[in-house]
């Protein structure tokens, strides 16, 4: 047997750990795929049995956030179909990366936590079919890569034409670029990295039927978790310590995965795919800018960004905005949430004060404290709405909104009257590209639909796609109990309250919640990836990587 010479896959991750580091500007990735040094093929006839020997041995160099380079040798399993009856194996497959040597020292990842990083963006299809190494997942919403840390998106979903599949969340590049940060750092920390593909909303078969709309993506991710857990003892890593990660729509799916573990409402879908007979509950959840709680997202968006102009300088229809704000007030009251740190009941009337006190001022304070004296002086001179006493930043909600500037989306932002939003496509069915999923959107439809009501199957699909259903209406005891939630303060892809509500509910349930906002960052930001890797070790109880 001949062995080809090793080509190293050099990867540099230079994300500054200091406050205010740029979401993308601080990352430099330079990767060259390495050739295998050893290969073993599977002889198993059972597609749901993981073959421990069917890997390729690869080498890579990872530069951590402190600038230290780490030589990593790892075993890589190329795309493995994770269901017995796949609809489309191109998307219903996963890859596995397991470190075996780091900086010249042997690593035993048998009991290491598993980072389960999806690459979904915009509820679009994601695939690992062509992956040649760690971080190889790709989404049709952007370039390669997977876990959190994407470039800010550029265009609102509502601007897309309904004649083509619109791009949810303006998510044109939320999973593109240097997006393998979490996976690479996890590998260098000695963790097992598993990256699943999943079907997405634009997939259409020869008969014209859409087969990747709701709830396909979450069902696929659950099936992938079941495959991993069913192979306990064969697949490396601690299958009881799976930590999911995702950004934007991927963040929403990560949240949903964490909230809905073993929920019976997915059983028939999993059975249809021939998913493994195992649990789909995960231990911990990482979610960056989750685009979720979709049926209430329009109201939340107008409460948050209703007074902000569009990039054209014009305001959205204020009659529509006002009506949606009223819906948010009713929904928020119905949740009966209490804010973190003893804030008390969260309502539409006091949510602005809560956001400023709990998240925004601490975010600005951390950012300013991390600047040099001269840089801080320059920033404050350019942002006079902030009062800085040397220790703390203070400002008003109104001034913060002015600081953010143009909103990214029109109104309604998610259930567009003309069915142009990506989320309309997410709830399409059969040969129908897009459908309304809120009563308000259906009532005000402008496409000429004969019915002004949502389809009868929509309510059940909303439950399947919303983590809040599993946290409020049907409180799930098998949910994740540890949560890492991040969002940029300038992210107007959805309302800032969406993540805050998720965090508040989890906190009210007694879960461990680590939630903060990145100051002046946009959609897909991930400015503290090293902290996430450290957090994984803390919550999972992982003590070390060496043999």
Secondary structure by P-SEA (a helix, b strand, c coil): ccccccccbbbbbbccccccccccccbbbbbbbbcccbbbbbccccccccccccbbbbbbbbbccccbbbbbbbbbbccccccccccccccccbbbbbbccccccccccccbbbbccccccccccccccccccccccccccccccccccccccccccccccccccccccccccccccccaaaaaaaaaabbbbbbbbbbcccccccccccccccaaaaaaaaaaaaaaaaacccccccccbbbbbbccaaaaaaaaaaaccccccaaaaaaaaccccccccccbbbbccccccccaaaaaaaaaccccccccccccaaaaaaaaaaaaaaaaaaacccccccccccccccaaaaaaaccaaaaaaaaaaaccaaaaaaaaaaccccccccccccccaaaaaaaacccccccccccccccccaaaaaacccccccccccaaaaaaccccccccccccaaaaaaaacccccccccccccccccbbbbbbbccccccccaaaaaaaaaaaaacccccccccccccccccccaaaaaaaaaaaaccccccc
